[in-house]
């Protein structure tokens, strides 16, 4: 039926009217089906929705009424009948006070508290502990009180870092070495942790690395712009940005971090892997071909474990103008291990190590220092990049010392 599925203005005006006419019946039906439900237990109540409802039920005492909003739209008459039966109502919900505003609209004499009164925090995620604290502030005694957690004294902080042997680290290292004064827009993925290496200046949303970089490059900024984006993110939202950058004549380098997987969200396959999420073989797409089809004339694919070649590739990109693409390609170390790839680890020869700290600046968690000398721990994945950057040749593959 084109009048239902072809949403031109002439059709949508009628469809909008029909949609509005359905709302009253939907409100009633959601109550009948139990999506929106309540239990009367006393003169004080909590109204909640979403994941917050699970937290509330963990700590709610037996003498406090409960209303759960499981779906929209809300039946105002149903909600009003619940609210008006109570002296006080606390509204607990994530994000903006949408439910609270609905409660306030139907309330007559009932005292309402929630985000709008400061009883429930606007910022941060709710937890059973924050919900229990909000109840206490509102005069409701929770069944469980959570003591405040304090860090154990003397334990060093452990921020999230890239894995030992991660191909992103060597790419960032080379990028920073060549483009010392560069601007580095980045994207959503494991590689956002490049922030700790000074290689990420912006991360806004998926695909924004190329578009932000293109905008900066076209703004009159004189410093070089080098953006980074993962293979799956590039396929998801990066291609239009690349096409736009080429079309508008941006002068920038795009680095595609191709670790052959969607690592951050659980190692799902993507169109470059040659297999679907159900394990069915598929045709692997070529990132090189996609970039060239977008109009990029200079596209280079490089192994990030080959540091001399990686540095030289970045230097070549620096000497050129226009949009240049470097595809840094090496499987994620986790998926490589799962596939049975085992590389011999590296060791430090103490007699050669000068303690200069160059390897430590690389930021690999497998590199440690003991009495001012470097050492390599069992975390080593055998990528060998530290051996390439060691100025004294003190790092060698195990068995070759």
C-alpha positions as CSV (number, residue, x, y, z in Angstrom):
1,X,0.0,0.0,0.0
2,X,1.9,3.1,-1.2
3,X,-0.2,5.4,1.0
4,X,1.2,3.6,4.1
5,X,4.8,3.0,3.1
6,X,5.7,5.8,0.7
7,X,6.1,8.6,3.2
8,X,5.6,11.7,1.1
9,X,3.9,14.7,2.8
10,X,0.5,14.0,1.3
11,X,0.6,10.5,2.9
12,X,2.3,11.3,6.2
13,X,-0.3,14.0,7.2
14,X,-3.0,11.3,7.2
15,X,-0.7,8.7,8.8
16,X,0.2,11.1,11.6
17,X,-3.5,11.6,12.4
18,X,-4.0,7.8,12.4
19,X,-1.0,7.3,14.7
20,X,-2.4,9.8,17.1
21,X,-5.8,8.2,17.2
22,X,-4.1,4.9,18.2
23,X,-2.4,6.3,21.3
24,X,-5.4,6.1,23.7
25,X,-5.9,2.4,23.0
26,X,-2.2,1.7,23.2
27,X,-2.0,3.3,26.6
28,X,-4.7,1.1,28.0
29,X,-3.3,-2.0,26.3
30,X,0.1,-1.5,27.9
31,X,-1.5,-1.6,31.3
32,X,-3.6,-4.6,30.5
33,X,-0.5,-6.5,29.3
34,X,1.5,-5.6,32.4
35,X,4.2,-3.5,30.7
36,X,3.1,-0.6,32.9
37,X,2.1,-2.0,36.3
38,X,1.9,-1.0,40.0
39,X,1.5,-2.5,43.4
40,X,0.0,-0.5,46.3
41,X,1.7,-1.2,49.7
42,X,1.6,2.0,51.7
43,X,1.3,5.8,51.6
44,X,4.8,6.3,50.1
45,X,5.7,5.1,46.6
46,X,8.5,4.8,44.0
47,X,7.8,5.2,40.3
48,X,10.6,3.9,38.1
49,X,11.5,2.7,34.6
50,X,14.1,0.9,32.6
51,X,17.1,-0.7,34.2
52,X,16.5,1.5,37.3
53,X,13.5,-0.6,38.0
54,X,15.7,-3.6,38.6
55,X,17.9,-1.6,41.1
56,X,14.8,-0.3,42.9
57,X,13.4,-3.8,43.4
58,X,16.7,-4.9,44.9
59,X,16.4,-2.4,47.8
60,X,12.7,-1.5,48.1
61,X,11.1,-2.2,51.5
62,X,7.8,-4.1,51.6
63,X,5.8,-1.1,52.9
64,X,6.6,1.1,49.9
65,X,4.3,1.0,46.8
66,X,5.9,0.5,43.4
67,X,5.0,1.6,39.8
68,X,7.1,0.4,36.9
69,X,6.9,2.1,33.5
70,X,8.0,-0.5,31.0
71,X,6.8,1.1,27.8
72,X,5.4,4.3,26.3
73,X,2.9,5.9,26.0
74,X,1.8,6.2,29.6
75,X,-1.8,6.0,30.5
76,X,-2.3,9.3,32.4
77,X,-5.5,8.2,34.1
78,X,-3.8,5.0,35.4
79,X,-0.8,7.0,36.6
80,X,-2.9,9.7,38.3
81,X,-4.9,7.1,40.2
82,X,-1.7,5.6,41.5
83,X,0.0,8.9,42.4
84,X,-3.0,10.4,44.1
85,X,-3.2,7.5,46.5
86,X,0.1,8.4,48.1
87,X,1.5,11.3,50.2
88,X,5.0,11.1,48.7
89,X,6.3,9.7,45.4
90,X,10.0,9.3,44.5
91,X,10.7,9.0,40.8
92,X,13.9,7.0,39.9
93,X,15.0,6.9,36.2
94,X,18.1,7.1,34.1
95,X,19.0,10.2,32.0
96,X,16.4,13.0,31.7
97,X,13.4,13.2,34.1
98,X,10.9,12.1,31.4
99,X,8.8,9.9,33.8
100,X,9.1,12.5,36.5
101,X,7.6,15.2,34.3
102,X,4.7,12.9,33.5
103,X,4.2,12.2,37.2
104,X,4.2,15.9,38.1
105,X,1.6,16.6,35.3
106,X,-0.9,14.2,36.9
107,X,-0.2,14.9,40.6
108,X,-2.5,17.0,42.6
109,X,-1.5,17.2,46.3
110,X,1.2,14.4,46.3
111,X,4.8,15.5,47.1
112,X,7.0,14.5,44.1
113,X,10.8,14.1,44.3
114,X,13.3,12.9,41.8
115,X,15.9,14.4,39.5
116,X,14.2,17.8,39.4
117,X,14.4,18.2,43.2
118,X,18.0,16.8,43.5
119,X,16.9,13.6,45.2
120,X,18.2,11.5,42.2
121,X,21.5,12.5,40.5
122,X,21.3,13.7,36.9
123,X,24.9,12.7,36.1
124,X,26.5,9.3,36.0
125,X,24.9,5.8,35.8
126,X,22.5,4.6,38.5
127,X,23.5,1.6,40.6
128,X,21.8,-0.2,43.5
129,X,24.0,1.9,45.8
130,X,22.9,5.3,44.3
131,X,19.3,4.2,44.2
132,X,19.5,3.2,47.9
133,X,21.1,6.6,48.7
134,X,18.3,8.4,46.8
135,X,15.7,6.5,48.8
136,X,17.4,7.4,52.1
137,X,17.4,11.1,51.1
138,X,13.7,10.8,50.3
139,X,12.9,9.3,53.7
140,X,12.6,5.7,52.5
141,X,14.7,3.1,54.3
142,X,16.2,0.7,51.8
143,X,16.5,-3.0,52.6
144,X,20.2,-2.9,51.8
145,X,22.7,-0.1,52.6
146,X,25.9,-0.1,50.5
147,X,29.0,1.1,52.3
148,X,31.2,3.6,50.4
149,X,34.1,2.0,48.5
150,X,37.5,3.4,49.1
151,X,40.6,2.4,47.1
152,X,43.2,0.3,49.0
153,X,46.1,2.5,50.0
154,X,49.3,1.9,48.1
155,X,47.8,0.1,45.1
156,X,48.9,1.8,41.9
157,X,46.2,2.8,39.4
158,X,45.6,0.5,36.5
159,X,44.0,2.4,33.6
160,X,42.8,0.5,30.5
161,X,45.6,0.1,28.0
162,X,46.2,-1.5,24.6
163,X,47.2,-5.2,24.8
164,X,50.9,-6.2,24.6
165,X,51.6,-6.7,20.9
166,X,48.6,-4.6,19.8
167,X,49.2,-3.3,16.3
168,X,47.6,0.0,17.2
169,X,50.5,0.9,19.5
170,X,53.2,0.6,16.9
171,X,51.1,2.6,14.4
172,X,50.6,5.4,16.9
173,X,54.3,5.4,17.8
174,X,55.3,5.8,14.2
175,X,52.7,8.4,13.5
176,X,53.8,10.5,16.5
177,X,57.5,10.1,15.5
178,X,56.9,11.5,12.0
179,X,54.1,14.0,12.7
180,X,55.4,15.5,15.9
181,X,53.3,18.6,15.6
182,X,50.2,16.9,14.1
183,X,46.6,17.0,15.0
184,X,45.1,13.5,15.6
185,X,41.3,13.1,15.3
186,X,40.3,9.5,16.1
187,X,37.3,7.3,16.4
188,X,35.4,4.7,18.4
189,X,37.3,1.5,19.1
190,X,40.1,-0.1,21.1
191,X,42.4,2.5,19.5
192,X,40.8,5.3,21.4
193,X,43.2,4.1,24.1
194,X,45.8,5.9,22.0
195,X,44.8,8.9,24.1
196,X,47.4,7.6,26.6
197,X,50.1,7.7,24.0
198,X,49.3,11.3,23.0
199,X,47.9,10.1,19.6
200,X,44.2,11.0,20.0
201,X,43.0,14.6,20.1
202,X,39.3,14.1,19.4
203,X,36.8,11.3,19.6
204,X,33.2,12.3,19.2
205,X,31.2,9.6,17.4
206,X,31.6,6.8,15.0
207,X,33.1,8.0,11.7
208,X,33.9,11.5,13.0
209,X,37.6,11.0,12.8
210,X,37.7,11.6,9.1
211,X,35.0,14.3,9.0
212,X,36.5,16.2,11.9
213,X,39.9,15.9,10.3
214,X,38.6,17.1,7.0
215,X,37.0,20.1,8.6
216,X,40.2,21.0,10.5
217,X,42.2,20.6,7.3
218,X,39.9,22.9,5.5
219,X,39.8,25.5,8.3
220,X,43.2,27.1,7.5
221,X,45.0,25.1,10.2
222,X,48.7,24.8,9.2
223,X,49.6,21.8,11.3
224,X,49.3,18.4,9.6
225,X,46.1,16.4,10.2
226,X,46.4,12.7,10.7
227,X,43.2,10.8,11.7
228,X,42.9,7.2,12.8
229,X,39.9,4.9,12.3
230,X,39.4,1.1,12.7
231,X,38.5,-1.2,9.8
232,X,35.0,-2.0,11.0
233,X,34.3,1.7,12.0
234,X,35.5,2.8,8.5
235,X,33.1,0.3,6.8
236,X,30.3,1.4,9.1
237,X,30.5,5.2,8.9
238,X,33.9,6.2,7.6
239,X,33.4,5.8,3.8
240,X,31.1,8.9,3.3
241,X,33.6,11.0,5.3
242,X,36.5,9.9,3.1
243,X,34.5,10.6,-0.1
244,X,33.6,14.0,1.3
245,X,37.3,14.8,2.2
246,X,38.4,13.9,-1.3
247,X,35.6,15.8,-3.0
248,X,36.3,18.9,-1.0
249,X,40.1,18.8,-1.4
250,X,41.2,18.2,2.2
251,X,44.9,17.9,2.9
252,X,45.1,15.1,5.4
253,X,46.3,11.6,6.2
254,X,43.8,8.9,7.0
255,X,45.1,5.9,8.9
256,X,42.9,2.8,8.8
257,X,43.8,0.5,11.7
258,X,42.9,-2.8,10.1
259,X,43.1,-5.5,12.8
260,X,40.8,-7.8,10.8
261,X,38.0,-7.9,13.4
262,X,35.6,-5.8,15.4
263,X,37.6,-6.1,18.6
264,X,36.2,-3.7,21.1
265,X,32.7,-5.1,21.2
266,X,33.7,-8.8,21.3
267,X,35.6,-9.8,18.2
268,X,32.7,-9.9,15.8
269,X,33.6,-10.4,12.1
270,X,33.0,-7.6,9.6
271,X,33.1,-7.3,5.8
272,X,36.9,-7.5,5.6
273,X,37.1,-10.8,7.4
274,X,35.5,-13.0,4.8
275,X,33.0,-14.6,7.1
276,X,29.6,-13.5,8.4
277,X,28.5,-13.4,12.1
278,X,26.9,-16.8,11.6
279,X,30.2,-18.3,10.4
280,X,29.2,-18.5,6.7
281,X,32.0,-17.7,4.3
282,X,31.6,-14.4,2.5
283,X,33.5,-12.3,0.0
284,X,36.1,-10.1,1.9
285,X,36.0,-6.5,0.8
286,X,39.2,-4.7,0.0
287,X,39.9,-1.5,2.0
288,X,42.4,-0.5,-0.6
289,X,39.9,-0.8,-3.4
290,X,37.2,1.1,-1.4
291,X,39.6,4.0,-0.8
292,X,40.7,4.2,-4.4
293,X,37.1,4.1,-5.5
294,X,36.5,7.2,-3.3
295,X,39.1,9.0,-5.3
296,X,42.2,8.5,-3.1
297,X,45.2,8.1,-5.4
298,X,47.8,7.3,-2.8
299,X,46.9,4.3,-0.7
300,X,49.6,2.2,1.0
301,X,49.1,-1.0,3.1
302,X,51.8,-1.7,5.7
303,X,52.6,-4.2,8.4
304,X,52.7,-2.3,11.7
305,X,55.1,-4.8,13.1
306,X,57.7,-3.7,10.5
307,X,58.7,-0.4,12.2
308,X,61.3,0.7,9.7
309,X,58.8,0.3,6.8
310,X,56.0,1.9,8.9
311,X,58.1,5.0,9.6
312,X,59.1,5.3,6.0
313,X,55.5,5.0,4.9
314,X,54.5,7.8,7.2
315,X,57.4,9.9,5.9
316,X,56.2,9.4,2.3
317,X,52.7,10.4,3.3
318,X,54.0,13.6,5.0
319,X,55.7,14.6,1.7
320,X,52.5,14.4,-0.3
321,X,49.4,16.5,-0.5
322,X,45.7,15.8,-0.7
323,X,44.0,12.9,1.0
324,X,46.5,10.0,1.6
325,X,45.5,6.7,3.2
326,X,47.7,4.3,5.1
327,X,46.2,0.9,5.9
328,X,48.0,-0.5,8.9
329,X,47.1,-4.2,8.7
330,X,47.8,-6.9,11.2
331,X,45.4,-9.3,13.0
332,X,44.3,-8.5,16.6
333,X,46.7,-10.3,18.9
334,X,43.7,-11.9,20.7
335,X,42.2,-13.4,17.6
336,X,45.7,-14.4,16.4
337,X,46.2,-16.4,19.5
338,X,42.8,-18.0,19.1
339,X,43.7,-18.9,15.6
340,X,46.8,-20.7,16.9
341,X,49.4,-18.1,15.8
342,X,52.3,-18.2,18.3
343,X,55.3,-15.9,18.0
344,X,58.5,-16.4,20.1
345,X,58.7,-13.8,22.8
346,X,61.6,-11.3,23.1
347,X,64.1,-10.9,25.9
348,X,66.5,-8.1,27.0
349,X,70.2,-8.8,27.0
350,X,71.3,-7.1,30.3
351,X,74.9,-6.5,29.1
352,X,73.6,-4.4,26.2
353,X,70.8,-2.5,28.0
354,X,71.7,1.1,28.9
355,X,68.5,1.8,30.7
356,X,67.8,4.7,28.3
357,X,64.0,4.2,28.6
358,X,63.2,4.3,24.9
359,X,61.4,1.0,25.0
360,X,59.4,2.2,28.1
361,X,58.2,5.2,26.1
362,X,56.7,2.7,23.6
363,X,54.1,2.0,26.3
364,X,53.9,-1.8,26.0
365,X,52.7,-3.5,29.2
366,X,55.1,-6.4,28.6
367,X,58.1,-4.1,29.1
368,X,59.1,-3.4,32.7
369,X,62.2,-2.1,34.5
370,X,64.2,-3.7,37.3
371,X,67.1,-1.8,38.8
372,X,67.2,0.7,35.9
373,X,67.4,-2.1,33.3
374,X,64.6,-3.1,31.0
375,X,63.0,-6.6,31.1
376,X,60.3,-8.3,29.2
377,X,57.6,-10.1,31.0
378,X,55.4,-13.1,30.2
379,X,52.9,-10.7,28.5
380,X,55.1,-10.5,25.4
381,X,53.2,-11.4,22.2
382,X,56.3,-11.5,20.1
383,X,55.6,-8.6,17.8
384,X,59.2,-7.5,17.9
385,X,58.6,-3.8,17.6
386,X,60.5,-3.0,20.8
387,X,63.6,-4.7,19.2
388,X,63.3,-2.3,16.3
389,X,63.2,0.8,18.4
390,X,65.9,-0.2,21.0
391,X,68.9,2.0,20.1
392,X,71.4,-0.3,21.7
393,X,70.2,-3.6,20.2
394,X,69.5,-5.0,23.6
395,X,66.2,-6.7,22.7
396,X,66.3,-9.9,20.8
397,X,64.0,-12.8,20.0
398,X,64.3,-15.5,22.7
399,X,67.0,-18.0,21.8
400,X,69.0,-15.6,19.6
401,X,71.0,-13.9,22.3
